[in-house]
């Protein structure tokens, strides 16, 4: 329960930061990603679930390089980057191997 509460607080902190920082070009993408994709991209790493069409729609239009600049070590305690990569691949917007999203480096294919 404590982990779930901490996760919720971290997500709320991301939302507050997204709303409170004017001029960020991906604030709406962050909010949409949280609303539509959160349940497919948070810990634990297993099981991986196929994301909804609404989540994939967010992935198709989101400014991923901008979103990745906001992926911190704290965010990685909530968001499972292995699942993020899975969802990106499923939604036909895969990361290239070696791409850095926050401190996470996308592994080579098949790993």
matplotlib code that plots the C-alpha trace (Angstrom):
import matplotlib.pyplot as plt

x = [0.0, 2.8, 4.5, 1.2, 0.8, 4.3, 3.7, 0.6, 2.3, 5.1, 2.6, 0.8, 4.2, 4.8, 1.3, 1.8, 5.2, 3.7, 1.0, 3.2, 6.0, 4.9, 6.5, 7.1, 6.1, 5.1, 3.0, -0.1, 1.7, 2.8, -0.8, -2.1, 0.6, -0.3, -4.1, -4.0, -0.8, 0.1, -1.5, 0.6, 3.9, 4.3, 6.0, 6.1, 7.9, 5.6, 3.0, 3.2, -0.2, -1.1, -1.9, -5.2, -5.8, -6.1, -2.6, -1.2, -2.8, -0.9, 2.4, 1.8, 1.5, 3.6, 6.9, 8.9, 12.3, 10.7, 9.1, 12.4, 14.0, 11.6, 12.4, 14.3, 15.5, 12.4, 10.2, 11.9, 10.8, 7.2, 7.5, 9.0, 11.2, 11.2, 7.4, 7.7, 9.9, 7.4, 4.4, 6.4, 7.1, 3.5, 2.3, 4.6, 6.8, 9.8, 12.9, 16.2, 18.7, 21.0, 18.5, 18.6, 15.3, 16.2, 19.0, 17.6, 19.4, 17.3, 19.0, 19.8, 17.0, 16.3, 17.5]
y = [0.0, 2.4, 1.8, 2.5, 5.7, 6.7, 6.0, 8.0, 10.9, 10.8, 10.8, 13.7, 15.5, 15.0, 16.3, 19.4, 20.0, 19.6, 22.2, 24.6, 25.0, 27.3, 27.1, 23.4, 22.1, 18.6, 19.4, 18.1, 15.0, 14.3, 14.6, 12.4, 9.8, 9.6, 9.4, 6.9, 4.9, 4.8, 1.4, -0.2, 1.4, 1.3, -1.3, -4.3, -5.2, -8.2, -8.8, -6.6, -5.8, -4.6, -0.9, 0.5, 2.3, 5.6, 5.0, 4.3, 7.4, 9.4, 7.6, 8.4, 12.2, 12.8, 14.7, 11.8, 13.6, 16.3, 13.7, 11.9, 15.0, 14.8, 11.2, 11.4, 8.7, 9.5, 9.0, 5.7, 4.4, 4.7, 4.2, 0.8, 1.8, -1.8, -1.5, 1.9, 0.4, -2.5, 0.0, 2.1, -1.0, -2.2, 1.3, 1.3, 4.1, 2.1, 3.6, 3.0, 0.8, 3.0, 5.9, 7.6, 8.4, 10.1, 8.0, 4.8, 3.6, 1.4, -2.0, -3.7, -5.6, -9.0, -8.0]
z = [0.0, 0.9, -2.5, -4.3, -2.4, -3.1, -6.8, -6.8, -5.1, -7.7, -10.6, -9.0, -8.7, -12.4, -13.2, -11.0, -12.6, -16.1, -15.3, -13.3, -15.9, -18.7, -22.1, -22.0, -25.4, -24.2, -21.1, -22.7, -24.0, -20.4, -19.1, -22.0, -21.4, -17.7, -18.5, -21.3, -20.9, -17.2, -16.5, -19.3, -18.4, -14.6, -12.4, -12.0, -15.3, -15.8, -17.1, -20.1, -21.5, -25.0, -24.8, -25.7, -29.0, -27.0, -25.6, -29.0, -30.3, -27.6, -28.7, -32.3, -31.8, -28.6, -28.7, -27.4, -27.3, -25.1, -22.8, -22.4, -21.1, -18.1, -17.3, -14.0, -11.6, -9.5, -12.5, -13.2, -9.8, -11.1, -14.8, -15.9, -18.9, -20.1, -20.4, -22.0, -24.7, -25.1, -25.5, -27.9, -30.1, -29.9, -31.0, -34.0, -32.7, -31.4, -29.9, -31.7, -29.8, -27.8, -27.6, -24.2, -22.5, -19.3, -17.7, -19.5, -22.6, -24.9, -25.2, -28.5, -30.1, -28.5, -25.0]

ax = plt.figure().add_subplot(projection="3d")
ax.plot(x, y, z, "-o")
ax.set_aspect("equal")
plt.show()
